[in-house]
Amino acid sequence: MKHIPVSFENAHGRQLAASLEMPVNRKPHTFALFAHCFTCSKDLKAVRYISRGLTNEGIAVLRFDFTGLGQSEGDFADTNFTSNTDDLKAAARWLETHYEAPAILVGHSLGGAAVLYVADELPSVRAVATIGAPAGPEHVTHLFGESRKEIAEKGAAEVRIGGRTFLVKKQFLDDIRGKNLLERVHRMHKALLIMHSPQDTIVSIDNAARLYQAAFHPKSFISLDGADHLLSRKEDALYAGTMIGCWAHRYVGATARARLAAEKRVCVALGNTGYTTDIMVRHHHLTADEPESVGGDDLGPSPYELLSAALGACTAMTLQMYARRKKWDLQEVEVLLDHYKDYATDAARAADKNGRIDHFERLIRLEGQLDEAQRARLLEIANKCPVHRTLHSPVAVHTRLMDEGLEG
């Protein structure tokens, strides 16, 4: 995904740091706004993986640091739930001014409570997704432990959360007492997806039940079974992002395919770490990678595996097209492929790198009432599929550098 560092001003003139994550073709059909968990930041690994799941679905994501956290200006001690919701509205205004108003809100933990609280105030929003959200912002006070008494008596106290120390003032406690989140959810009338882990020890799953009961349909629930509150495992965060992206299409993606239907170009992008490569073909997203044994994350097939897949898919399609035209009883085609490099002649040329050629082993299974003549003819046709012929033909690849900021 394409990462664009940005910043915007909140209601108090503080600059908030943000990152706009774009689909690989830089042409999102929808924009989403992400609110991170209490005392976390936009750069939490889970936030990045969730954003990847959304950009894979053609959705751009603006994730930002709340005031006093991460790279944003301001003092955390002076913030509260109201300032968080004000920051969210400022982020939505920035998106609307520079790109497009957000249609999706995604919130993690207290960020989930924040997006639920402001959703009704943002007319552009059509879908809201929460992850491990409490049924009320006051839930976070349990993180303060014995410090709650000191905060109430002295007006402020230092609390330790996630291995870091934060100064919390009494005004934070006073602010959240007046926030009725369930009432807000009841009158929200927007599509809602609640995601929660039964094993969440920070925000128990009964919070999800209360939110679900308060909301009107359309509402959905997905269990993040086995995940912890912060979605610290990569696979849990990727799953959450992918499911949100797929779910949101029902409510915001009606025009997505129409917008991208004219796109014929294949777009590929890879950042400066690892080998996980994003591929977009029209509205279809693919991921390529390398095995962990060679430094990849194994999140997708390798380039040669994709090439083998293209040959296999073309073979199957070509055989079915021919059989249907002939009205032959070909019920199913299965193509198994393997790719390797071997020497063109014998081991005597081992020192000659040009002596090695690419081999594709292709095993085809044909199911149906076919006689031997028909099966033999289909084998001939397999060797004439377009991708097969391309691999055997001279190929010219014309490469040039794209001007910075422009499309080729």
C-alpha positions, 0 to 999 in steps of 0.5 A, a space after each residue: 500500500 502507498 504510505 503518504 505522511 500528512 498532518 492537520 490542525 485540530 480544534 485547538 490549533 495543534 498539529 496532528 500527525 497522520 498517515 494516509 494509506 492508499 491502494 496500490 493503484 492510488 485510486 480508492 473508491 472509498 475513504 476510511 478513518 481509523 481511531 487507535 486504542 487508548 494511549 496507543 498510536 497510528 503506528 501500532 503494528 495491528 493498525 498497519 495490518 488492519 489498514 492493509 486489509 482495507 487498502 487491499 479492498 480498494 479503500 484508502 485509510 487515514 490513521 492519525 495520532 490523537 493529541 499528545 500521542 505518537 508524533 502529534 502535538 499537545 499534552 496528553 494530560 490535557 486531553 479527554 474523550 471529548 478532545 478525542 472525538 473532536 480530533 476525529 471530526 478534525 480528521 474527517 474535515 481534512 479528508 473531505 477538504 483534500 480528498 473525500 469525506 470518509 464513508 467508513 469509521 474504524 475504531 480499536 478499543 477506546 477508539 471504537 467508542 470514539 467512532 461510535 460517539 461521533 458517527 451520527 455527526 458525520 453525514 458522509 459515514 455509512 458504515 462503522 466497525 469497532 474492534 474490542 470496543 467498550 460499551 462506554 468510555 468510562 471503562 478505561 478507568 480500570 486501567 488506572 488502578 489504585 491511582 483513581 483515588 489519587 486522581 480524584 483527591 489530588 486532581 492528577 496522578 501518574 498511571 502506568 499503561 502498557 509499560 509507559 507512564 502518563 499523567 491523568 487529570 481529574 478532568 479526564 474522569 469528569 469528562 467521561 462520566 457524562 458520555 452515554 455511548 449506548 444512547 448514541 449507538 441506539 440513534 446512530 442508524 448506520 451499518 455497524 460491525 462489532 468485532 471482539 475476542 472472547 479471550 479479551 482480558 482488557 475489555 470483556 466480550 459482554 461489552 460487545 453484547 451491550 453494543 450489539 443490543 443497543 444498535 439497530 440493524 444492519 448490524 453484524 458481529 465477528 468473533 476474533 477467537 484466540 486474539 488478544 485485545 491489541 491484536 498483537 498477532 499479525 494474522 489476527 490483525 490482517 483477518 480483522 482488516 480483511 473482514 472489515 473491508 469485505 463487509 463494508 463493500 455491501 454498504 459503501 462499495 456499490 459504485 466501487 466496481 463501476 469506478 474501477 471497471 475502466 482500469 486495465 492497468 496492472 499496478 504493483 507496489 513494494 515498500 522498503 521492507 520485506 518482499 510482500 508485494 501488493 498487486 491490483 488488477 482493476 478492482 481485484 487485489 492480489 498479494 505476492 511474497 517470498 517464503 520465510 526461508 528467503 526473507 519473506 513473510 509468506 503472505 502470498 505466492 512468489 512471482 514464479 508461482 503466480 506465473 505458474 498459476 497464470 499458465 494453469 488458469 489459461 490452460 483450464 479456461 482454454 480447454 473448457 472453451 474448446 470443449 463447450 464449443 464442441 459440446 463435449 462432456 468435459 465436467 471439470 479440468 484440474 491442472 497441477 503445475 511445478 516450475 524449476 530450472 534445469 540444464 538444457 543439455 547435460 551436466 557438462 554445461 553446469 558452469 554455463 549459466 545460460 545453459 539452464 532453462 525454465 521447465 514447467 511440469 503440467 499435469 492435467 486431469 479431465 473429468 467427463 465422458 470423453 473418448 480417447 480421441 477427445 482426450 488426445 485432442 484436448 491435450 493438443 489444445 492445452 499446448 496451444 493456450 495463449 499463455 503457453 504460446 506467450 511463454 514460447 514466443 519472443 517477448 519484448 518488455 519495454 521499461 521506463 521510469 515514471 516521472 515523480 508524481 505522475 502516472 505512466 
